[in-house]
């Protein structure tokens, strides 16, 4: 996680529940170039049955999940509490039959 520790620190300092960063912003924060694999959604999102990679650990450690927009070379980071709250609200609506 050492390479992505500065990104985790940056995300932890954010007051907002959602943060949008370009790949270039992330490269400035970590002080290096993102790997070519960052152009694939799977690099940002862990596979349920796969291993956690250093970047996944960094996002989770900071309390965020990544929602990549790889074509636009941007990443929308959502605070885990906000993501859960949204998911909980959707599930409640589904159970009540209102949408």
C-alpha positions in Angstrom: 0.0 0.0 0.0 3.0 2.3 0.4 2.7 3.8 -3.1 -1.0 4.6 -2.5 -0.6 5.7 1.1 -0.6 9.4 0.0 -3.9 8.8 -1.8 -5.4 7.2 1.3 -4.2 10.2 3.4 -5.7 12.6 0.9 -9.1 10.8 0.9 -9.1 10.7 4.7 -8.8 14.5 4.8 -11.8 15.0 2.6 -14.9 16.3 4.3 -17.3 15.4 1.5 -18.8 12.0 1.0 -17.9 12.0 -2.7 -14.6 13.0 -4.3 -13.9 13.2 -8.1 -10.3 12.9 -9.2 -8.7 12.6 -12.6 -6.0 10.1 -13.2 -3.6 13.0 -13.4 -4.7 14.3 -10.0 -4.1 10.8 -8.6 -0.7 10.7 -10.1 0.2 14.0 -8.6 -1.0 12.8 -5.2 0.9 9.6 -5.2 4.0 11.1 -6.9 4.1 8.7 -9.7 2.5 7.3 -12.9 -0.4 5.0 -12.6 0.1 1.6 -14.2 -1.4 0.8 -17.7 -3.8 -1.5 -15.9 -5.5 1.6 -14.3 -7.2 1.9 -17.7 -9.3 -1.1 -16.7 -12.2 -1.0 -14.3 -11.0 -4.1 -12.5 -7.8 -2.3 -11.4 -10.0 0.1 -9.3 -12.6 -2.4 -8.1 -11.6 -5.6 -6.3 -13.0 -8.9 -7.7 -15.2 -10.6 -5.1 -13.2 -13.8 -5.3 -9.8 -12.2 -6.1 -7.1 -10.8 -3.9 -7.1 -7.3 -2.6 -4.4 -5.2 -4.3 -2.5 -2.4 -2.7 -4.7 0.3 -4.3 -7.9 -1.5 -3.0 -6.5 -1.6 0.5 -5.6 2.1 0.3 -9.2 3.1 -0.7 -10.8 0.9 1.9 -8.4 2.1 4.6 -9.5 5.6 3.8 -13.1 4.6 4.0 -13.9 4.9 0.2 -14.8 2.8 -2.7 -13.7 3.7 -6.2 -16.1 4.1 -9.1 -13.9 4.5 -12.2 -14.8 6.2 -15.4 -11.8 4.8 -17.3 -12.7 6.3 -20.7 -12.8 9.8 -19.1 -9.7 8.9 -17.0 -11.5 9.9 -13.8 -12.4 8.2 -10.6 -15.4 9.0 -8.4 -14.6 8.0 -4.8 -17.6 7.4 -2.5 -17.2 7.3 1.3 -18.3 3.8 2.4 -20.9 5.2 4.9 -22.5 7.2 2.1 -22.5 4.2 -0.3 -24.1 2.1 2.4 -26.7 4.8 3.3 -27.7 5.1 -0.4 -27.9 1.3 -0.7 -30.0 1.0 2.5 -32.4 3.7 1.2 -32.8 1.9 -2.1 -33.5 -1.4 -0.3 -36.1 0.3 1.9 -37.8 1.7 -1.1 -37.8 -1.7 -2.8 -39.4 -3.3 0.3 -42.1 -0.6 0.6 -42.9 -0.8 -3.1 -42.3 2.9 -3.7 -39.7 4.1 -6.3 
